[in-house]
Amino acid sequence: MDASSNMSGMSMSMDTTNSLFSPQHNAATPSGTTTNRNFSHSIMKASNSDIWDLEEARENLRTATIILGNMGLKLASRWAAEQLNSLAHTGISKRKDTKTSPYAEYLMPGNDIELYAKSVFDLGEYRRCAGILSRSPEGVDENGDTILSPTGKKRIGNKGGDLIIQPPRDDLTSYGTYLRAYALYMAGERRKEEEVLELRDPLERTAMKNENLPYIVTELQEMYNGKKLDAFGIYMYGVALKEMEKTPAKAKFVGSPRSTVYRGGERTAFAHEMFVESILEFPYNWSAWLDLAELCVSNPSIDQEVEESLKPINSHWMYYFFRAHVFMKNQNEEKAIILIERLIDGNDEIDKMGFFISSTYLLAELAVAYAELRDYDTAQEHFQLLESKDPQKLDQMDVYSNVLFVKEDKVTLSTLAHRAMKLDKYRVETCIIVGNYYSLKGHHQKAVQYFQRALKLDRSYCYTWTLLGHAYMEMLNTSAAIESYRRAVDINPNDYRAWYGLGQLYEMMDMFLYSLHYYRKAVEVKPYDARMWCAMGTCYLALDRRDDAIKSFDRAVTNGDAEGVATMKLASLFKEDGDNERAAKCYVRHLDLRYQAQLEHSKVDGVPEGGNSLRTTIMNVNVDEPEAEGLLFLACYYRDNRQFDMAMMCCKRLLDYPGPEKEEGKMLQKEIQVVMDKQRRGVEKNKDESFAFSP
């Protein structure tokens, strides 16, 4: 059993796809823009002078795959190998000697003791690996406590039977230093997870920390100041710092959160600085990019600094992967799609051979982007293509199950669930897929069981907590749903689905002020989602704040209210206020939106470029209750404005609807017919009189 399988249930930030679920800060401003734009503008004008070289990328990725494997970064190694095999073929099969690679120094396997330690590390014996790379026990005091003072500033002893961490061996290479720190980190993570499983109090669980972090930071800080760390040692230092920054009690902050942290009287570098330095030295470590992205998304104040620091490689394709990932985490899917397509097509405008033309990673990211944009048909097409290319791939398939859930495609979701169970029944993605399947069938108790199983495998996956909250909401277990949603936002404060779910729960309990608070949180995270603004508007109406409600519904319309919920609400409000002109415009817009959705659903082509005419929309839109309400109002509106043809058209469509509007439409049609007949007789009479007096 390897390291990754032993730690499959852990909240690891080093080399795991779980670090992708990070918070983002697209907070809404009064003008409707976002506060985090400075980090995204420059990528759109990245330098095209450096054309990406396919063969150079192939050689570098091949070397990186070997190096990352030697370093124990298995997911990063797999990612590099996946991109290597997705590169377009040039017909050149020349392979260079790895000794000539600029990263040849990282191919050295280390000394004999380090090779032994690495074999132990691969078996998941992390504490033993660290012990092999440490000095022999010595310096035991009168109490039997081993005194550890690698920097002369910190003492760590053996209390209560704890295992002793000895100082590193003197003959370690930079590889051995990195491996020892990595082993200590993994051992601490494993111990933390074991203790978490034994605790029942959620507060105690969240308070558990990796006990080895202070020692790792102290040791690596001294080595970093002495310039004894290579790119991977610096990366490990950044990982430890990132985890320590989540523990405010261990650090002293002065002034703003960006203030310098001091430990033992010396300045401790920030985690993002270490990740940038490691990336500049070895840019193919995808794990380092992911950790840096997590920091950028959770703390936008460092964006400009990171962007400036990465300028030397801002035309490199690895930088494009990084930016696309950050855009996805920041809910900016449109720009992410542009960058992903650029990575697939390459940046050579002359030789359009393509670059990462068969990357399943990029294909999965495209599918997720379209799912977040709620273009579920396109998302499903990309997921189906992904299935055909790599039927054994489970990454992002949980998102695919959510797409199928929304589309209510039981057959396809059932097929996906059976395939996932055969591939790996104890993967988080599999449990979520099966949970979504049972939710779609209405078996919410079974769905809860599978979501809870997913949480046993990985408690740090906030999406599982959100889905568990949805399932509890369907079961009307409000207390459990609230707890699940709160756990989700504790892990990821920018999970807009969890905030939205909390708002719905409190709205169901008629606690509209609480509901409004949570809807505002959702709007801050996803300010361009019309559903969030509609929910806020509904709460404002319940609180009798009509002006605020109208503003919220207006924002929903501005942000693409595809379902027409906001337009119907606005139409009703304007009708109550006697503003028939604006109400009529809202009803017309609603009918047009429903007709457009109807055409897209039926895959009808030939829609005029300028949109459909109003007559075409009225005559062909499917009539349900909201449309019937709109048609009845428009019939009266057109009658009052003496547009009798349009009024009669609306009345005729009401005859197709079986509700009470049908009878009202009949009566209105008769009334309009009488007026039209009188008007026609008046015209004929005028004609007769004109003939009588004509010369």
Helices and strands as residue ranges (DSSP letters): H 3-6, G 17-20, G 42-45, H 54-70, H 74-84, G 98-100, G 104-107, H 112-122, H 126-132, H 174-198, H 202-207, H 213-225, H 231-245, G 248-250, E 261-263, E 266-268, H 271-281, H 286-298, G 300-302, H 303-309, G 311-313, H 317-329, H 333-345, H 360-372, H 376-389, H 397-406, H 410-423, H 428-441, H 444-457, H 462-474, H 478-491, H 496-508, H 512-525, H 530-542, H 546-558, H 565-576, H 580-601, H 614-620, H 625-640, H 644-654, H 660-692
